[in-house]
Amino acid sequence: MEKFVEQGLLYDFYGELLTDHQKSIYEDAVFGDLSLGEIAKEYNISRQGVHDLIRRCDNSLQDYENKLHLVQKFMTIKQKVEEIGKLTENDSLSREDLGKCMKEIAGQILEEL
């Protein structure tokens, strides 16, 4: 997964666990695409301080994912739902086979939860 997409997903799932100060700086860096210098000037801290804070935020978000696996579960379930969508577009499956396949995928989703 592309680093920016991964950072976004991790932030979506775990961003509220960061302090307001961390969230502000992280959002400016990752989503606002501001430079370390711009952020440092805005918050009256050093560039190194900004860099360290962003790195700590990345590490914290990744640690939460390593413990809770919410993004991984989300991605797996999303894939399974996409499989169901493809099955419904498949005209060659009988209604009975479609039902069996969907029931199997639903079971896999429930296991993931």
C-alpha positions, 0 to 999 in steps of 0.5 A: 500500500502506498505510504500516503494512503496507509498514513491516511487510513491509520489516521482515520482509524486511530487519529483520535488517540493522538493529542490535539497538538499532535493531530494539528501538526500531523494533519499539516504535514501529511494532509496539508503538505506543509514543509517542516519549516512552515510547520515549525514557524507556525507552531514556534518549534524547531524543524527537528521538533516537527520531524520528531513529532511526525515520526512519533505520530507515525510510530504511534499509529502503526503501534495501534494497528499492530495491536488492534489490526483495525485497518487490516480487518477493514481492508479484508472486509472491503475485499470480501464485499467487492467479491460479493459485488462481482458475484452479483454481476456474474450472469453464469452463476445459478441463483443457488450457486450465487447464494452459496458463494455469498453465504461463504463470503458472509461467513468469512466476513463474520470470522474477521469481525 
